[in-house]
Amino acid sequence: MKRAIYPGTFDPITLGHLDIISRACNIFDEIVVAVAQNKSKKPMFNFEKRIELVKKAVEDYPKVKVIGFEGLLANLSDELEANTIIRGLRAVSDFEYELQMGYANASLKKDLETIYLMPSLQYAFISSSIVRAILTHDGKIEHLVPEPILNDLKV
């Protein structure tokens, strides 16, 4: 079975994330969406809520499993027996950070590969930070996040 891990904070999950997940499902037999605890980022939604939101958003994706994790991605890949990491690249600004993370992960585990997918053009501008900023000002987010989680995001 070809299994890949799609890690992230998902604070909250967006249509851009779903686009990457959907496209990764065409490549792999199973996608493990790994929601990172990541306390250093001070997320808007707590860890359990982010996991719940991702689970709701991917209910119609039979190839997707959602888990929470804390720690090194290289260790998680050993636990899951998955040697491929999926990462999304929206713009050149994402590239440098993602490249460094890919190299860091490869230095921890030689056979750990990172595959970078670009979201479809219509989702290229969407980020969780944009969604959070709009949410804090009671703005419209229906075009940015999966429909199943809309009611959960009303703050």
C-alpha positions in Angstrom: 0.0 0.0 0.0 1.3 3.4 -0.9 0.7 5.7 2.1 1.6 9.3 2.5 1.4 11.8 5.4 0.0 15.3 4.9 1.0 17.1 8.1 0.0 20.6 9.2 -1.6 22.7 11.9 -4.9 23.0 9.9 -6.0 26.0 11.9 -8.5 25.7 10.3 -8.5 23.4 7.3 -9.3 25.2 4.1 -10.4 24.5 0.6 -6.8 24.7 -0.4 -5.9 21.9 2.0 -8.8 19.9 0.6 -7.6 20.4 -2.9 -4.1 19.0 -2.0 -5.8 16.1 -0.2 -8.0 15.3 -3.1 -5.1 15.4 -5.6 -2.9 13.3 -3.3 -5.7 10.7 -3.2 -5.2 10.2 -7.0 -1.5 9.3 -6.3 -1.6 7.3 -3.1 -3.7 4.4 -1.6 -4.0 6.2 1.8 -3.4 9.7 3.0 -2.9 10.2 6.7 -3.7 13.8 7.5 -1.6 14.5 10.6 -2.8 17.4 12.6 0.2 18.9 14.5 -0.2 19.9 18.1 2.3 22.8 17.4 1.8 24.9 20.6 4.4 27.4 19.4 2.0 28.7 16.8 -0.7 29.6 19.4 -3.6 28.3 17.2 -7.0 29.9 17.2 -8.6 26.4 17.6 -7.4 23.9 20.2 -5.8 20.6 19.1 -9.0 18.5 19.6 -11.1 21.0 17.7 -8.7 21.1 14.8 -8.7 17.3 14.5 -12.5 17.3 14.7 -12.8 19.9 11.9 -10.4 18.0 9.6 -12.4 14.8 10.2 -15.6 16.5 9.3 -14.0 18.1 6.2 -12.8 14.7 4.8 -15.7 12.5 5.7 -16.3 11.9 1.9 -12.7 10.8 1.3 -12.5 7.1 1.9 -8.7 7.1 1.4 -8.1 9.6 4.2 -7.4 8.9 7.8 -7.0 11.8 10.3 -4.8 11.7 13.4 -3.3 14.1 15.8 0.5 14.1 16.5 3.2 15.8 18.5 6.9 15.4 17.8 9.1 14.7 14.8 7.5 13.9 11.5 10.3 11.4 10.9 9.3 9.5 13.9 5.6 9.6 12.9 6.6 8.2 9.5 8.2 5.2 11.2 5.1 4.6 13.3 2.8 4.8 10.2 5.2 3.0 7.9 4.9 5.9 5.4 7.9 7.3 3.7 6.3 10.1 1.8 5.3 13.5 3.1 2.9 15.7 1.1 3.3 19.5 1.4 1.5 22.2 -0.4 3.2 25.2 -2.1 1.1 28.2 -2.8 3.8 30.7 -3.7 7.5 31.3 -3.9 7.3 32.5 -0.3 6.4 29.0 0.8 9.2 27.4 -1.1 12.2 28.3 1.1 10.6 27.2 4.3 9.2 24.0 2.8 12.6 23.1 1.2 14.4 23.5 4.5 11.8 21.3 6.3 12.1 18.7 3.5 15.9 18.7 3.9 15.7 18.5 7.7 13.3 15.6 7.6 15.5 13.8 5.0 18.5 14.3 7.3 16.6 12.5 10.1 15.5 9.7 7.9 17.2 9.0 4.5 14.3 7.3 2.8 11.8 9.9 3.8 10.6 11.7 0.6 8.7 15.0 0.4 6.4 15.7 -2.5 5.3 19.2 -3.1 1.9 19.8 -4.7 0.6 23.2 -5.8 -3.1 23.9 -5.2 -5.3 24.6 -8.1 -5.2 28.2 -9.1 -8.5 29.1 -7.6 -7.2 28.1 -4.2 -3.7 29.4 -4.4 -4.4 32.5 -2.3 -6.1 30.7 0.6 -4.3 30.2 3.8 -5.5 29.4 7.3 -4.1 32.8 8.4 -6.3 34.6 6.0 -9.3 32.6 7.2 -8.5 33.4 10.8 -8.0 37.1 10.0 -11.4 37.2 8.3 -13.1 35.3 11.1 -11.9 37.8 13.7 -13.6 40.5 11.8 -16.8 38.5 11.2 -16.1 38.4 7.4 -17.5 35.9 4.9 -15.5 32.6 4.7 -17.9 30.4 2.8 -15.6 30.5 -0.3 -12.5 29.6 1.7 -13.4 26.6 3.9 -15.2 23.2 3.4 -19.0 23.5 3.8 -19.2 20.8 6.5 -17.2 22.9 9.0 -18.8 26.3 8.4 -21.0 26.3 11.4 -18.1 25.2 13.6 -16.1 28.2 12.6 -18.7 30.8 13.6 -17.0 32.5 16.6 
